[in-house]
């Protein structure tokens, strides 16, 4: 049973601010993703799969843009899923599933989706698993459907400039933490763990991820494009770029 969260929107806002410390152009990538959904649905209500959806960031923006969308959110983190459930209520189907194994697809309520969207999440998976997951995502898309993954994807033709951009972004982020204008990742989870409703879920999260997550793996965008091509997508390319981050798109 999902615990009662008194003000899920406060947690949504807190999550957004914490994430924006790492991703100042976060909303730009979401807009590019939803523009892509709009391009493939021909005016119909879209069926969207929010992969590793966390608190429901993408699902909420999808429903704001397409109020009649059918949205499915998949994640494994019990604390983030509780915030998503409280925020989305009956406007989305929320599934607890582990993307680290192929069986995650068996829990989906629909056989095919117009779009599968994910952001700043798959870098926790190992390289071989991401390649397999790309093929599994293709299988849950309808013909002509689109997959978009926005994440840390350096441009391998600009290695020195990318490093400088990342260093400057880190310095700005640390200055904001020092000034108290934003919470860090660890500070956010510490506050969630102190909340009466979320505390037992944060404890369960620690049991699921005893080391936090697997080490981050952030290959260049060329790796993702090659992996998507190998997974059998018909069109593959870079949809959006912001400094060391990018969104790759693939059409079935």
Backbone bond lengths (Angstrom), bond angles and torsions (degrees), N, CA, C in turn:
res aa  C-N    CA-C-N  psi(-1)  N-CA   C-N-CA  omega(-1)  CA-C   N-CA-C  phi
1 X - - - 1.468 - - 1.535 109.26 -
2 X 1.336 115.87 132.59 1.460 120.47 -179.87 1.524 110.00 -71.38
3 X 1.317 119.75 128.60 1.462 121.38 -179.92 1.520 111.07 -67.85
4 X 1.328 114.78 156.41 1.457 119.63 177.61 1.525 109.38 -78.41
5 X 1.309 115.84 121.93 1.465 121.90 176.23 1.519 107.36 -107.41
6 X 1.310 116.14 117.30 1.460 121.25 -170.11 1.522 112.45 -59.15
7 X 1.318 118.05 -44.37 1.461 120.77 -178.51 1.529 109.31 -138.45
8 X 1.337 117.12 82.75 1.473 118.76 -178.81 1.522 113.08 -63.19
9 X 1.339 117.17 -25.42 1.470 119.33 -178.41 1.516 111.37 -71.10
10 X 1.321 116.78 -28.93 1.462 119.33 174.43 1.532 109.87 -65.70
11 X 1.331 116.00 -39.94 1.461 119.46 177.45 1.530 111.09 -69.47
12 X 1.318 116.49 -36.71 1.469 118.96 175.78 1.529 110.58 -60.31
13 X 1.321 115.74 -46.93 1.469 119.72 -179.05 1.526 110.82 -63.46
14 X 1.338 115.74 -41.55 1.454 120.17 179.19 1.527 111.16 -63.39
15 X 1.340 116.49 -41.09 1.466 120.93 177.68 1.524 110.76 -63.76
16 X 1.326 116.22 -44.43 1.467 120.21 179.76 1.521 111.26 -59.97
17 X 1.324 117.14 -45.46 1.466 119.64 -178.62 1.537 110.82 -65.03
18 X 1.333 115.97 -40.96 1.469 119.38 178.69 1.526 110.93 -62.39
19 X 1.332 116.89 -41.62 1.463 120.84 -179.99 1.530 111.74 -69.11
20 X 1.328 116.15 -35.26 1.465 119.40 -178.48 1.526 112.66 -67.78
21 X 1.325 116.89 -19.02 1.454 118.89 173.87 1.527 110.40 -63.18
22 X 1.324 116.05 -35.11 1.462 121.30 177.63 1.529 111.95 -86.85
23 X 1.334 115.87 -29.75 1.470 120.99 -170.42 1.521 110.00 -132.33
24 X 1.329 118.72 78.10 1.468 120.67 -177.09 1.532 112.79 -59.93
25 X 1.331 117.22 -27.87 1.467 120.38 -179.63 1.526 111.51 -100.94
26 X 1.311 115.93 29.83 1.467 121.96 -175.72 1.519 112.83 -55.92
27 X 1.326 116.92 -43.97 1.459 119.33 -177.47 1.530 111.63 -68.81
28 X 1.319 117.24 -27.26 1.468 119.67 178.71 1.521 110.92 -64.03
29 X 1.331 116.36 -41.22 1.465 118.54 179.75 1.522 111.15 -68.32
30 X 1.330 116.59 -35.89 1.461 118.68 177.55 1.529 110.71 -65.07
31 X 1.318 116.64 -40.94 1.469 119.97 178.83 1.519 110.66 -62.24
32 X 1.335 116.98 -41.80 1.464 120.33 178.23 1.524 110.92 -63.65
33 X 1.315 117.15 -38.60 1.459 120.97 178.86 1.530 111.10 -64.39
34 X 1.314 116.28 -44.71 1.465 119.46 -177.91 1.525 111.76 -73.30
35 X 1.335 117.76 -30.08 1.467 119.99 171.66 1.530 109.98 -60.05
36 X 1.314 116.53 -37.93 1.457 121.21 179.53 1.523 110.98 -67.34
37 X 1.324 116.84 -41.43 1.470 119.83 175.20 1.524 109.77 -58.39
38 X 1.321 116.36 -46.92 1.463 121.14 -179.39 1.526 111.48 -57.86
39 X 1.326 116.43 -33.89 1.463 120.65 -176.37 1.524 113.04 -72.17
40 X 1.333 117.98 -19.91 1.471 118.92 -174.71 1.524 113.77 -109.18
41 X 1.330 118.40 -0.89 1.466 118.39 -174.79 1.522 113.74 -103.56
42 X 1.343 118.41 -7.99 1.472 121.27 176.59 1.525 112.92 51.79
43 X 1.330 116.17 42.65 1.455 120.85 175.44 1.510 115.53 82.61
44 X 1.325 118.28 -3.07 1.467 121.24 179.14 1.532 110.36 -80.85
45 X 1.325 115.86 163.62 1.461 119.94 171.84 1.522 108.13 -71.52
46 X 1.318 118.37 123.96 1.466 119.55 -175.20 1.525 112.71 -78.96
47 X 1.302 114.27 153.69 1.461 122.19 169.62 1.526 106.14 -108.58
48 X 1.337 116.42 113.70 1.464 121.81 -169.37 1.523 110.21 -121.27
49 X 1.321 115.67 134.53 1.459 122.51 174.17 1.526 108.54 -105.73
50 X 1.328 115.51 119.44 1.464 123.55 179.78 1.520 106.69 -96.19
51 X 1.325 116.28 101.03 1.466 122.71 -171.17 1.525 110.21 -89.29
52 X 1.341 115.86 128.74 1.470 121.05 -174.27 1.523 108.75 54.67
53 X 1.319 114.86 51.41 1.464 122.02 -167.31 1.511 116.52 -77.06
54 X 1.336 118.83 -10.08 1.463 120.76 175.39 1.521 113.64 56.63
55 X 1.316 116.24 -125.32 1.470 121.57 -177.21 1.526 113.11 -77.10
56 X 1.336 117.62 -1.79 1.463 120.55 -179.87 1.507 113.95 96.07
57 X 1.315 117.12 20.42 1.464 121.58 -177.62 1.527 111.99 -53.30
58 X 1.316 117.10 -51.19 1.469 120.44 -177.76 1.513 110.63 -71.43
59 X 1.325 117.78 -40.82 1.463 120.27 -179.68 1.524 111.35 -61.14
60 X 1.325 116.96 -42.75 1.460 120.13 179.43 1.524 111.39 -62.44
61 X 1.312 117.22 -41.01 1.464 120.47 179.52 1.527 111.17 -73.19
62 X 1.312 116.91 -32.39 1.463 120.01 175.11 1.519 110.65 -63.20
63 X 1.319 116.89 -44.86 1.467 120.64 -178.66 1.521 112.00 -71.08
64 X 1.317 117.24 -29.90 1.464 119.39 175.41 1.522 110.43 -67.83
65 X 1.320 117.17 -36.57 1.465 122.15 -179.97 1.523 111.91 -81.67
66 X 1.334 116.51 -38.86 1.468 122.34 -177.91 1.529 107.89 -127.86
67 X 1.326 118.33 84.76 1.472 120.66 -171.98 1.525 114.86 -59.42
68 X 1.325 118.68 -23.87 1.468 120.63 -178.85 1.534 111.86 -98.82
69 X 1.305 117.91 12.00 1.467 121.05 -179.52 1.525 110.79 -63.23
70 X 1.332 114.77 147.56 1.464 121.42 168.73 1.527 106.93 -97.13
71 X 1.318 115.67 114.64 1.460 120.38 -172.00 1.519 110.68 -118.33
72 X 1.326 115.60 132.05 1.461 122.58 174.53 1.518 108.29 -118.17
73 X 1.321 116.75 129.78 1.469 121.61 178.26 1.524 108.58 -113.24
74 X 1.334 116.23 130.17 1.466 122.23 178.65 1.532 108.98 -120.15
75 X 1.325 116.31 130.24 1.464 121.33 174.45 1.523 107.54 -161.01
76 X 1.321 115.98 170.87 1.464 121.38 178.94 1.524 112.40 -115.83
77 X 1.317 117.52 -17.44 1.465 121.64 -174.18 1.531 110.38 -75.66
78 X 1.342 118.78 114.35 1.473 119.58 -175.00 1.522 114.25 -65.98
79 X 1.324 118.18 -33.21 1.465 120.34 -179.48 1.520 110.92 -69.88
80 X 1.322 116.79 -47.66 1.463 119.97 179.50 1.526 111.03 -65.85
81 X 1.331 117.30 -37.35 1.460 120.35 178.41 1.526 111.61 -64.92
82 X 1.319 117.32 -33.74 1.469 119.85 178.01 1.522 111.04 -65.74
83 X 1.337 116.46 -40.43 1.463 119.93 176.77 1.522 110.02 -65.57
84 X 1.330 116.82 -41.59 1.463 120.71 178.00 1.523 111.12 -61.96
85 X 1.326 117.13 -44.98 1.465 120.86 -179.07 1.524 111.74 -61.98
86 X 1.334 115.90 -42.45 1.464 119.40 -179.23 1.519 111.35 -68.42
87 X 1.329 117.34 -31.90 1.466 121.07 -177.72 1.523 112.40 -81.39
88 X 1.313 116.15 -40.45 1.471 120.40 -174.77 1.524 112.94 -87.89
89 X 1.326 116.47 -23.36 1.470 121.77 -179.28 1.528 109.70 51.96
90 X 1.343 116.56 -124.29 1.467 119.79 -176.74 1.525 112.46 -95.51
91 X 1.319 117.72 14.23 1.466 120.03 -178.04 1.521 113.15 -86.28
92 X 1.330 117.89 -6.02 1.459 121.62 -179.67 1.520 108.84 -148.13
93 X 1.322 115.90 153.78 1.460 121.68 171.51 1.525 107.78 -91.95
94 X 1.321 116.54 125.70 1.462 121.24 -175.77 1.518 109.03 -112.61
95 X 1.326 115.31 125.16 1.454 122.56 -173.92 1.527 109.68 -119.91
96 X 1.320 116.49 132.80 1.459 121.45 171.15 1.526 107.98 -93.62
97 X 1.326 116.74 116.14 1.458 120.80 -178.68 1.513 109.67 -155.79
98 X 1.319 115.14 153.04 1.464 122.68 -177.61 1.527 109.42 -98.66
99 X 1.320 116.78 112.48 1.468 120.58 179.94 1.526 112.20 -71.61
100 X 1.300 116.86 -6.31 1.452 120.02 178.09 1.523 113.67 -76.55
101 X 1.354 117.01 -7.64 1.464 120.50 179.62 1.528 108.66 -131.51
102 X 1.346 118.12 147.61 1.478 120.99 -176.27 1.521 113.91 -62.05
103 X 1.326 118.01 -21.64 1.461 120.94 -175.05 1.521 113.68 -68.12
104 X 1.328 118.55 -6.72 1.462 120.30 -179.51 1.523 111.66 -56.55
105 X 1.328 116.89 -29.26 1.466 120.49 -176.48 1.526 112.90 -68.18
106 X 1.332 116.76 -25.44 1.467 119.87 -176.00 1.523 112.76 -66.11
107 X 1.317 117.29 -19.06 1.468 120.78 -178.97 1.523 113.15 -87.80
108 X 1.322 118.14 -7.30 1.466 120.44 -174.92 1.530 111.09 -70.10
109 X 1.335 117.42 142.09 1.462 120.62 -179.94 1.527 113.95 -79.86
110 X 1.330 117.11 -15.94 1.468 121.27 -178.64 1.533 109.14 -125.42
111 X 1.318 114.26 152.28 1.456 119.46 -179.50 1.535 111.54 -83.41
112 X 1.344 116.40 -32.44 1.454 120.21 -177.40 1.530 110.38 -135.54
113 X 1.325 114.96 147.38 1.459 122.14 178.93 1.524 109.98 -125.93
114 X 1.335 114.54 152.00 1.465 119.76 173.47 1.515 111.21 -74.47
115 X 1.324 116.16 -33.43 1.465 120.57 -176.59 1.519 110.22 -149.93
116 X 1.312 115.42 142.41 1.461 122.87 170.12 1.524 106.38 -119.62
117 X 1.339 116.42 123.99 1.461 121.86 -174.67 1.523 110.08 -123.96
118 X 1.317 116.08 140.09 1.462 120.33 175.45 1.519 109.28 -151.33
119 X 1.332 116.29 148.52 1.465 119.99 -177.40 1.526 110.45 -144.65
120 X 1.301 115.51 130.07 1.468 124.25 171.15 1.524 111.15 51.45
121 X 1.331 115.91 47.67 1.457 119.64 -176.00 1.519 113.59 -138.54
122 X 1.320 117.82 -41.13 1.459 119.86 -170.96 1.524 113.30 -73.46
123 X 1.344 116.95 -10.00 1.469 118.02 178.64 1.523 112.61 -67.41
124 X 1.338 117.15 -8.83 1.460 119.82 175.97 1.523 111.84 -80.34
125 X 1.334 118.12 -13.64 1.457 121.42 -178.82 1.529 110.73 -89.37
126 X 1.336 118.06 149.89 1.474 119.74 176.61 1.521 111.28 -70.46
127 X 1.315 115.73 161.64 1.465 121.77 -173.15 1.516 112.88 -56.55
128 X 1.327 117.56 -47.64 1.459 118.97 -175.86 1.520 111.10 -66.11
129 X 1.330 116.54 -32.45 1.462 119.32 -179.93 1.528 111.17 -71.49
130 X 1.333 117.96 -36.61 1.467 119.68 178.54 1.522 110.09 -62.36
131 X 1.318 118.06 -42.92 1.453 120.13 177.80 1.518 112.46 -60.12
132 X 1.329 117.52 -41.62 1.460 121.16 177.13 1.529 110.84 -66.33
133 X 1.330 115.90 -40.85 1.459 120.25 -178.93 1.525 111.04 -62.91
134 X 1.323 117.33 -38.20 1.459 120.69 178.08 1.531 110.61 -58.50
135 X 1.322 117.72 -41.61 1.464 120.76 177.80 1.527 111.02 -67.02
136 X 1.321 117.65 -37.14 1.464 121.35 178.42 1.525 111.12 -67.74
137 X 1.330 116.16 -38.15 1.466 120.13 176.71 1.527 110.33 -63.06
138 X 1.310 117.06 -43.04 1.461 120.26 177.78 1.526 110.68 -55.20
139 X 1.316 116.69 -39.63 1.460 120.94 -176.48 1.528 113.46 -69.38
140 X 1.341 117.95 -20.84 1.465 119.21 179.20 1.525 112.27 -98.16
141 X 1.329 117.28 3.72 1.462 121.64 175.36 1.532 109.79 -94.22
142 X 1.312 116.16 145.35 1.462 119.26 170.85 1.524 108.69 -73.84
143 X 1.331 118.39 159.33 1.467 119.17 173.44 1.527 110.48 -56.18
144 X 1.305 116.61 129.08 1.462 121.76 -175.71 1.508 113.78 88.99
145 X 1.345 117.25 -6.25 1.452 120.75 177.17 1.521 111.29 -73.36
146 X 1.332 116.09 164.31 1.467 119.89 -171.90 1.526 111.14 -127.94
147 X 1.306 115.16 143.12 1.456 123.65 173.69 1.523 108.39 -114.04
148 X 1.343 116.80 133.23 1.464 120.83 176.55 1.523 108.74 -130.01
149 X 1.308 115.40 127.00 1.467 122.25 175.79 1.519 108.05 -120.91
150 X 1.335 116.42 115.85 1.473 122.14 176.60 1.519 108.26 -107.34
151 X 1.336 116.32 124.34 1.461 118.94 -175.18 1.525 109.41 -162.59
152 X 1.315 114.96 -175.37 1.464 120.92 174.42 1.528 107.05 -72.17
153 X 1.329 116.98 107.77 1.461 122.27 -177.63 1.522 108.10 -139.84
154 X 1.319 117.77 86.63 1.465 120.22 -177.61 1.526 112.14 -58.70
155 X 1.309 114.47 152.62 1.462 121.16 171.97 1.522 107.09 -83.91
156 X 1.349 117.28 112.70 1.453 119.37 -173.82 1.523 113.25 -72.24
157 X 1.321 117.52 -5.32 1.467 119.68 174.87 1.527 111.88 -90.43
158 X 1.347 117.02 -4.35 1.474 121.35 -179.77 1.529 110.08 -130.10
159 X 1.307 118.92 56.23 1.469 119.94 -173.27 1.523 114.06 -64.13
160 X 1.336 118.30 -43.44 1.458 120.49 -177.04 1.531 111.28 -71.85
161 X 1.327 116.45 -42.77 1.462 119.68 177.93 1.530 110.79 -63.92
162 X 1.325 116.89 -41.32 1.464 120.29 178.55 1.522 110.59 -59.80
163 X 1.321 117.15 -42.41 1.464 120.47 179.01 1.525 110.66 -61.76
164 X 1.325 116.75 -42.29 1.465 119.95 179.19 1.534 111.23 -64.14
165 X 1.324 116.55 -41.47 1.459 120.47 177.78 1.527 111.00 -61.32
166 X 1.317 116.66 -43.00 1.460 120.82 -179.31 1.523 111.11 -67.45
167 X 1.324 116.86 -38.58 1.471 120.04 178.06 1.527 111.39 -63.88
168 X 1.319 116.20 -42.98 1.472 119.57 -179.98 1.522 110.75 -67.12
169 X 1.335 116.69 -39.36 1.460 120.09 178.14 1.530 110.60 -63.75
170 X 1.325 117.39 -39.58 1.466 121.21 177.97 1.523 110.77 -63.42
171 X 1.317 116.95 -42.29 1.467 120.36 -179.49 1.530 111.11 -64.92
172 X 1.329 116.87 -41.64 1.476 120.11 177.76 1.525 110.57 -64.49
173 X 1.320 116.22 -40.82 1.468 120.50 179.86 1.525 110.46 -63.83
174 X 1.322 117.60 -45.04 1.460 120.36 -179.94 1.523 111.60 -64.16
175 X 1.331 116.68 -34.15 1.465 119.82 177.43 1.522 110.78 -66.00
176 X 1.317 116.50 -37.83 1.474 119.55 179.23 1.522 110.51 -69.19
177 X 1.331 116.73 -38.92 1.466 119.20 176.13 1.531 110.22 -62.06
178 X 1.327 115.84 -44.12 1.465 119.89 -178.25 1.522 111.70 -62.78
179 X 1.338 116.00 -34.23 1.464 120.78 179.88 1.527 112.58 -81.67
180 X 1.323 116.50 -8.90 1.462 120.20 -179.73 1.509 114.35 77.63
181 X 1.335 117.38 15.78 1.467 118.97 -177.91 1.517 112.98 -81.45
182 X 1.346 116.87 -16.42 1.464 120.98 179.28 1.523 109.20 -147.95
183 X 1.343 114.61 153.20 1.454 120.37 174.62 1.517 110.01 -86.06
184 X 1.318 116.35 143.96 1.455 120.46 171.06 1.528 108.75 -79.06
185 X 1.329 115.55 170.17 1.473 121.02 177.22 1.536 110.31 -56.21
186 X 1.325 117.33 -49.50 1.465 120.17 -177.36 1.522 111.58 -66.59
187 X 1.337 117.25 -37.00 1.466 119.99 178.13 1.520 110.70 -65.15
188 X 1.336 117.23 -39.27 1.468 120.34 -179.79 1.522 110.11 -62.24
189 X 1.324 116.34 -45.08 1.461 119.41 -179.20 1.525 111.36 -69.17
190 X 1.315 117.61 -31.21 1.461 119.65 176.39 1.530 110.25 -64.04
191 X 1.321 117.00 -41.41 1.473 120.20 178.71 1.522 110.93 -68.39
192 X 1.327 116.72 -39.98 1.465 119.59 177.64 1.527 110.09 -61.85
193 X 1.334 116.50 -39.64 1.452 120.35 179.87 1.512 113.75 -68.51
194 X 1.336 116.94 -17.78 1.471 121.32 178.40 1.528 112.28 -93.19
195 X 1.331 116.90 -8.05 1.462 120.56 -179.94 1.529 109.34 -79.68
196 X 1.343 118.64 131.79 1.463 119.81 -175.40 1.530 114.01 -58.23
197 X 1.327 117.17 -37.54 1.463 119.81 -178.47 1.524 111.65 -76.55
198 X 1.322 117.44 -38.15 1.454 121.16 -174.78 1.528 113.72 -88.06
199 X 1.323 117.43 -21.28 1.466 120.66 -173.62 1.529 113.52 -53.13
200 X 1.340 120.03 -48.38 1.472 118.04 -179.93 1.525 112.72 -66.36
201 X 1.324 116.97 -28.26 1.463 120.31 178.61 1.526 110.77 -74.71
202 X 1.326 116.77 -36.33 1.460 120.05 175.58 1.529 109.35 -64.75
203 X 1.327 117.08 -37.59 1.467 120.11 176.60 1.527 110.33 -63.14
204 X 1.338 116.76 -42.30 1.466 120.04 176.76 1.525 110.53 -63.50
205 X 1.309 116.62 -37.62 1.468 120.34 177.56 1.526 110.74 -60.11
206 X 1.326 116.53 -42.99 1.462 120.37 179.68 1.532 110.77 -62.74
207 X 1.330 116.55 -32.76 1.466 119.97 177.39 1.527 111.02 -69.89
208 X 1.328 116.49 -36.41 1.474 121.09 179.19 1.512 110.68 -72.21
209 X 1.353 115.48 -41.93 1.469 121.58 -178.69 1.533 108.84 -118.51
210 X 1.331 118.31 73.88 1.484 119.51 -174.66 1.522 113.76 -62.39
211 X 1.323 117.82 -24.04 1.465 120.15 177.75 1.523 111.50 -106.40
212 X 1.328 117.04 15.25 1.469 122.44 -177.37 1.508 110.29 95.76
213 X 1.310 117.72 -69.15 1.455 126.70 173.62 1.518 105.70 -163.75
214 X 1.309 116.10 175.80 1.452 118.50 168.77 1.533 108.38 -64.74
215 X 1.323 118.31 158.98 1.468 119.16 176.90 1.526 110.98 -57.87
216 X 1.327 115.21 140.33 1.465 119.03 178.67 1.522 110.66 -61.71
217 X 1.332 115.06 141.45 1.459 120.89 177.59 1.521 106.74 -131.50
218 X 1.321 116.55 113.04 1.461 121.88 -172.87 1.525 110.71 -123.00
219 X 1.335 117.35 78.84 1.463 119.21 -179.99 1.523 110.90 -72.76
220 X 1.324 117.54 165.13 1.464 119.97 178.56 1.525 111.44 -67.76
221 X 1.318 114.81 163.88 1.461 119.76 -176.58 1.519 111.49 -59.42
222 X 1.328 117.88 -31.17 1.468 120.80 -179.82 1.523 111.46 -60.76
223 X 1.337 116.59 -33.93 1.471 119.53 177.97 1.523 110.43 -63.65
224 X 1.326 116.45 -45.22 1.464 120.27 -179.61 1.528 111.31 -63.42
225 X 1.318 116.83 -42.25 1.460 119.73 -179.88 1.527 110.55 -63.10
226 X 1.322 117.24 -40.22 1.461 120.50 177.99 1.524 111.11 -66.83
227 X 1.335 117.11 -40.33 1.467 120.77 -179.99 1.526 111.45 -66.90
228 X 1.318 117.27 -38.56 1.467 120.68 178.15 1.523 110.70 -68.14
229 X 1.303 116.96 -39.24 1.464 120.22 176.40 1.523 110.26 -62.41
230 X 1.338 116.55 -44.46 1.459 120.91 178.82 1.525 111.89 -64.00
231 X 1.335 117.17 -27.11 1.465 121.44 179.52 1.526 112.55 -76.31
232 X 1.337 117.05 -7.76 1.453 120.14 173.67 1.512 116.54 100.01
233 X 1.334 117.83 12.65 1.466 119.55 177.63 1.526 109.91 -71.22
234 X 1.326 115.26 148.24 1.467 121.83 -175.74 1.522 112.05 -78.48
235 X 1.345 117.34 -40.50 1.458 122.48 177.21 1.519 108.48 -127.78
236 X 1.315 116.48 138.07 1.460 121.83 -178.30 1.521 108.39 -141.20
237 X 1.338 117.21 135.70 1.459 118.72 178.09 1.514 111.76 -173.50
238 X 1.333 115.44 175.91 1.460 121.98 177.87 1.517 109.39 -89.88
239 X 1.315 115.67 120.38 1.457 121.89 -176.76 1.528 112.30 -87.22
240 X 1.307 116.37 -37.21 1.474 121.72 -172.53 1.520 108.60 -152.37
241 X 1.322 116.76 147.51 1.461 120.13 172.99 1.521 109.42 -141.15
242 X 1.325 114.31 140.60 1.454 122.12 172.96 1.506 108.66 -140.85
243 X 1.322 117.60 99.06 1.458 120.76 -178.10 1.517 111.31 59.76
244 X 1.338 117.87 -125.85 1.461 120.39 -178.80 1.528 114.22 -81.35
245 X 1.329 117.25 0.78 1.462 121.85 -179.85 1.524 111.21 -105.19
246 X 1.314 115.58 155.14 1.463 120.10 178.64 1.521 108.77 -152.87
247 X 1.321 114.74 162.91 1.461 121.98 170.41 1.515 107.23 -121.63
248 X 1.336 116.64 122.05 1.455 121.15 175.88 1.523 108.21 -99.85
249 X 1.330 114.89 144.11 1.453 120.88 179.93 1.524 108.85 -122.82
250 X 1.335 115.34 145.92 1.456 121.40 179.76 1.529 108.77 -141.80
251 X 1.313 116.28 131.62 1.465 122.32 -177.40 1.529 108.24 -107.82
252 X 1.321 115.00 131.48 1.479 118.60 176.31 1.523 109.64 -76.41
